């Protein structure tokens, strides 16, 4: 029988392990030490809310078959993932083994996760084999959901698309000012008053768009008007930047050079978290490192597009093998951008080659979505690409 032995006040307590559900690796407190391997244990006679993470050293010797069976199942899943992605098995560390134990995710919210008063997004889980009711559910922090990441992403998407249109519009209200600027920008591009410029490297998706400036003195004058907003447009329309304060081209070039020199090695969980928090510089530095973690970039690409994180989605696009990838509702990133009414995002995806003629499970094109929500300029842009997909709508300079 599988048991766990613990000692408290010189008295031995023995608990029976019902099942090993998951495994995680915890960073050591000091450099040079190996990661600690902890198993999520479901205890016999106790509900899911009593699950704990235990090292194998806490198990009795009779547990070795239980541990062996868990690793056999884990390795089988790694092989399948490696075959599906056509990558070496050694490069696959994480699989969705915890998803096999979860019936569904019911809810999510920020909750206190430790005695230090730290809060983390957590998910209310309905587990397989247990009846309905709060008694048999449990809250799991997002950091412990690494091996159920497919269910987390599906829940986030479902939570968003099931909101009424008014709620979605309220959620994206903070983007309205940006959209007005976008429309003004493209009006000027169409009239030949502005030239759209951006780097050739997909990592440099922070947009640097500048007008034809007659005098260098005017550029220096504009540079002193530094805006603290994430999207800035100078009053004379001489410089447009997204994700950076107003700067001269020289300062922008220095910023890109500095970012390209930075390297950060992240774990899969840390990269997923950085993407969720829209930490562009952290993700940028990670993707430039020699050790990019094994994550599902297609899912991350779709999730960031779904949330309207334009620059992050375009950054991740360089790691996506097929930009026509769809979620389970048949939505491409372009359809999601059209749903948000983000004209610049749609243009960026079209420039990358995301197909305009793909339909979702309801048979709708991106243009159908734009028409439904009244995004006339997005609709006009998509119609132009539907008529002539390879057109050169805007003057683009690749540095």
C-alpha positions in Angstrom: 0.0 0.0 0.0 1.3 3.5 -0.9 1.9 5.6 2.2 3.4 8.8 3.4 5.1 9.0 6.7 5.5 12.2 8.7 6.6 12.8 12.3 4.9 15.3 14.6 5.7 15.6 18.3 7.6 12.3 18.1 4.4 10.5 16.9 4.3 8.9 13.5 1.3 9.6 11.2 0.6 7.5 8.2 -1.5 8.7 5.2 -2.5 6.6 2.2 -1.8 8.0 -1.2 -4.8 7.6 -3.6 -3.1 9.0 -6.7 -0.2 11.2 -8.0 -1.8 13.9 -10.2 1.0 16.1 -11.2 4.6 17.2 -10.8 6.4 20.5 -10.6 9.9 21.7 -10.2 10.7 24.4 -7.6 13.6 26.7 -7.9 16.2 26.3 -5.2 16.8 29.1 -2.7 20.5 29.3 -3.6 22.4 29.1 -6.9 24.1 25.9 -7.8 21.4 23.7 -6.2 19.2 21.4 -8.2 15.5 22.1 -8.6 13.3 20.3 -6.1 10.8 17.8 -7.6 7.4 17.8 -6.0 4.4 15.6 -6.7 0.8 16.7 -6.3 -0.7 14.0 -4.1 -4.4 13.1 -3.7 -4.8 11.5 -0.3 -7.2 8.6 0.3 -10.2 9.6 2.3 -9.6 13.4 1.6 -11.1 15.7 -1.0 -9.2 17.7 -3.7 -8.9 20.7 -1.4 -6.5 18.6 0.8 -4.1 17.9 -2.1 -0.5 18.7 -1.2 2.9 18.8 -3.0 5.4 16.4 -1.6 8.9 15.4 -2.4 9.5 11.7 -3.2 11.6 11.5 0.0 8.4 11.8 2.0 7.0 8.6 0.4 7.4 5.2 1.9 9.4 2.6 0.0 6.2 0.9 -1.1 5.3 3.9 -3.2 8.0 3.3 -5.9 5.4 1.5 -8.2 3.1 4.5 -7.9 5.9 6.9 -8.9 7.0 4.6 -11.7 3.5 4.5 -13.1 3.2 8.3 -13.1 6.5 8.8 -14.9 5.5 6.2 -17.6 2.4 8.1 -18.3 4.2 11.4 -18.3 6.9 10.1 -20.7 4.2 8.7 -23.1 2.6 12.2 -23.2 6.0 13.8 -23.9 6.6 11.4 -26.8 3.2 12.3 -28.4 3.8 16.0 -28.0 7.3 15.7 -29.6 5.8 13.8 -32.5 3.0 16.3 -33.0 5.5 19.3 -32.9 8.2 17.3 -34.8 10.8 18.2 -32.2 13.3 16.1 -30.2 11.6 14.5 -27.2 14.4 15.9 -24.9 13.2 19.4 -25.7 9.7 18.7 -24.3 9.6 19.1 -20.5 6.0 20.1 -19.8 2.8 18.2 -20.9 -0.9 18.7 -19.9 -1.0 15.7 -17.6 -3.0 17.5 -14.9 -5.8 18.2 -17.5 -6.6 14.5 -17.4 -7.8 14.9 -13.9 -9.9 18.1 -14.4 -13.5 18.0 -15.4 -13.7 21.7 -16.0 -12.7 25.2 -14.7 -15.6 26.9 -13.1 -14.3 30.3 -12.1 -11.2 32.4 -11.6 -10.1 35.3 -9.4 -7.1 36.7 -7.5 -6.8 34.9 -4.1 -4.2 34.9 -1.3 -1.9 32.0 -1.9 0.5 32.0 1.0 1.1 33.3 4.5 3.1 36.2 3.2 -0.1 37.8 1.9 0.8 37.3 -1.8 -2.0 37.1 -4.3 -2.2 35.2 -7.5 -4.7 34.4 -10.2 -6.4 31.1 -9.1 -8.9 28.8 -10.8 -11.8 27.0 -9.2 -11.6 23.3 -10.4 -14.2 20.7 -10.7 -12.3 17.4 -10.7 -13.2 14.1 -12.4 -14.9 11.5 -10.3 -16.3 13.9 -7.7 -19.9 15.2 -7.4 -21.0 18.7 -7.9 -20.8 21.2 -5.1 -18.3 23.5 -3.5 -17.3 20.7 -1.0 -15.6 18.8 -3.8 -14.0 21.7 -5.7 -10.7 23.4 -5.0 -8.9 26.6 -5.9 -5.6 26.1 -7.7 -3.1 28.9 -8.2 -2.1 29.6 -11.8 1.5 28.7 -11.1 0.3 25.1 -10.3 -1.7 24.9 -13.5 1.4 24.6 -15.9 0.4 21.1 -16.8 -3.2 22.1 -17.5 -2.4 25.1 -19.6 -4.7 24.0 -22.4 -7.7 24.2 -20.1 -6.6 27.6 -18.7 -6.4 29.1 -22.2 -9.7 27.6 -23.3 -11.4 29.0 -20.1 -9.9 32.5 -20.7 -11.2 32.5 -24.2 -14.7 31.1 -23.3 -14.9 33.7 -20.5 -14.3 36.5 -23.0 -16.5 35.4 -25.9 -19.5 34.6 -23.7 -19.7 38.2 -22.4 -22.4 40.3 -23.9 -21.3 42.8 -26.5 -21.7 45.7 -24.1 -19.4 44.1 -21.6 -16.8 43.4 -24.2 -17.0 47.0 -25.4 -16.7 48.2 -21.8 -13.7 45.9 -21.3 -11.9 47.5 -24.3 -13.0 51.1 -23.7 -9.4 52.0 -22.8 -8.5 51.2 -26.4 -10.9 53.8 -28.0 -8.4 56.7 -27.9 -5.8 54.5 -29.6 -8.3 53.5 -32.3 -9.1 57.2 -33.0 -5.3 57.8 -33.4 -5.0 54.7 -35.6 -7.7 56.0 -38.0 -6.2 59.4 -38.2 -2.9 57.8 -38.9 -4.1 55.6 -41.8 -6.1 58.5 -43.3 -2.8 60.4 -43.5 -1.0 57.3 -44.9 -3.6 57.0 -47.6 -3.2 60.7 -48.5 0.5 60.3 -48.8 1.2 62.6 -45.8 2.9 59.9 -43.7 5.2 57.0 -44.4 4.9 53.9 -42.3 8.2 52.5 -41.2 9.1 49.5 -39.0 12.0 47.1 -38.5 12.5 44.1 -40.7 12.9 41.8 -37.6 9.7 40.6 -36.1 11.3 41.1 -32.7 11.3 44.8 -33.3 7.5 45.1 -33.4 7.5 48.2 -31.3 6.2 50.5 -34.0 8.3 53.5 -35.0 6.2 55.6 -37.4 7.4 59.0 -38.4 6.4 61.6 -40.9 8.6 63.3 -43.5 10.3 65.9 -41.4 11.8 68.9 -43.1 14.2 70.1 -40.4 16.3 68.2 -37.8 15.6 71.1 -35.4 11.9 70.2 -35.4 12.7 66.6 -34.5 14.8 67.7 -31.5 12.0 70.0 -30.4 9.4 67.2 -30.5 11.8 64.9 -28.6 11.6 67.2 -25.6 7.9 66.8 -25.4 8.1 63.3 -23.9 4.8 61.7 -23.3 4.2 59.2 -20.5 1.4 57.5 -22.3 2.0 54.1 -23.9 0.7 55.4 -27.2 1.8 58.9 -28.2 1.0 61.2 -31.1 2.8 64.6 -31.3 0.5 67.5 -32.2 2.2 68.1 -35.5 2.0 64.4 -36.4 5.7 64.3 -37.0 6.3 61.1 -34.9 4.0 58.3 -33.9 5.1 55.6 -31.5 3.3 52.7 -29.9 4.6 51.2 -26.6 7.3 54.0 -26.2 7.3 57.7 -25.3 7.9 60.2 -28.0 11.5 60.1 -29.2 13.7 60.9 -32.0 14.7 58.1 -34.5 18.2 58.2 -33.0 16.8 57.4 -29.5 14.5 54.7 -30.9 17.5 53.1 -32.6 19.4 53.1 -29.3 16.4 51.5 -27.6 16.3 48.7 -30.1 20.0 48.2 -29.8 19.8 47.9 -26.1 16.9 45.5 -26.2 18.7 43.3 -28.7 21.7 43.0 -26.4 19.6 41.8 -23.4 19.2 38.1 -22.8 16.9 36.4 -20.3 16.4 32.7 -19.7 12.9 31.9 -18.5 11.1 28.8 -17.5 7.9 27.9 -19.4 5.8 29.2 -16.5 7.8 32.4 -16.3 7.5 33.0 -20.1 3.7 32.3 -20.0 3.4 34.7 -17.1 5.4 37.4 -18.9 3.2 37.0 -21.9 0.0 37.2 -19.8 1.3 40.3 -18.1 2.2 41.8 -21.5 5.8 42.3 -20.4 7.2 43.0 -23.9 10.9 43.5 -22.9 11.0 40.4 -20.8 9.6 38.2 -23.6 11.8 40.0 -26.2 14.9 39.2 -24.2 13.8 35.6 -23.6 13.2 35.0 -27.4 16.7 36.4 -28.1 18.3 34.0 -25.6 20.0 30.7 -26.6 17.5 28.8 -24.4 14.0 29.5 -25.5 11.6 27.4 -23.3 9.3 24.8 -24.8 5.9 26.4 -24.8 3.0 26.3 -27.3 3.7 29.5 -29.1 0.6 29.1 -31.3 -1.7 29.1 -28.2 0.2 32.1 -26.8 -0.1 33.9 -30.1 -3.8 33.4 -30.2 -4.4 34.3 -26.5 -2.5 37.6 -26.9 -4.4 38.4 -30.1 -7.6 37.6 -28.3 -6.8 40.1 -25.5 -5.8 42.7 -28.0 -2.1 42.8 -27.1 -1.0 43.9 -30.5 2.8 44.2 -30.1 3.1 41.0 -28.0 1.1 39.0 -30.6 3.3 40.3 -33.5 6.4 39.5 -31.5 5.3 35.9 -30.8 4.3 35.5 -34.5 8.0 34.9 -35.4 7.8 31.6 -33.4 4.4 30.4 -34.8 4.9 27.8 -37.5 1.5 28.5 -39.1 0.0 32.0 -38.8 -3.3 30.7 -40.1 -3.7 28.7 -36.8 -7.2 28.8 -35.3 -8.6 28.3 -31.8 -11.3 25.7 -31.1 -13.9 28.3 -32.4 -12.1 28.6 -35.7 -10.9 32.1 -35.1 -7.6 33.3 -36.5 -5.7 36.2 -35.0 -7.0 38.4 -37.8 -10.6 37.6 -36.9 -9.9 38.5 -33.3 -8.3 41.8 -34.3 -11.3 42.6 -36.4 -13.5 41.8 -33.4 -11.6 44.4 -31.4 -11.8 46.9 -34.2 -8.0 47.4 -34.1 -7.1 48.7 -37.5 -3.3 48.8 -36.9 -3.3 45.2 -35.6 -5.2 44.0 -38.6 -2.7 45.7 -40.9 0.2 44.2 -39.1 -1.3 40.7 -39.3 -2.0 41.1 -43.0 1.6 42.2 -43.6 2.8 39.0 -41.9 0.6 36.9 -44.2 -2.3 35.9 -42.0 -4.9 34.9 -44.5 -7.9 37.1 -44.9 -10.2 34.4 -46.3 -10.3 32.0 -43.4 -13.6 31.5 -41.7 -14.6 30.7 -38.1 -16.9 27.8 -37.1 -19.9 30.1 -37.8 -18.7 30.6 -41.4 -17.8 34.2 -40.8 -14.8 36.0 -42.3 -12.9 38.7 -40.5 -14.7 41.3 -42.7 -18.1 39.8 -41.6 -17.1 40.5 -38.0 -15.9 44.0 -38.7 -19.2 44.7 -40.5 -21.3 43.3 -37.6 -19.6 45.7 -35.1 -19.5 48.7 -37.4 -15.8 49.0 -37.8 -16.0 50.7 -41.2 -12.3 51.4 -41.7 -11.3 47.8 -40.7 -13.9 46.5 -43.1 -12.6 48.7 -45.9 -9.0 47.4 -45.3 -10.1 43.8 -45.3 -12.1 44.2 -48.4 -9.1 45.5 -50.2 -7.1 42.5 -49.2 -9.9 40.1 -50.2 -10.0 41.7 -53.6 -6.2 41.7 -54.1 -4.4 39.9 -51.2 -0.9 40.8 -52.4 -1.5 44.5 -52.9 0.9 47.0 -51.5 -1.7 49.2 -49.7 0.8 51.2 -47.7 4.3 52.3 -48.5 6.6 50.2 -46.3 10.3 50.6 -45.7 12.4 47.8 -44.4 15.5 48.9 -42.7 
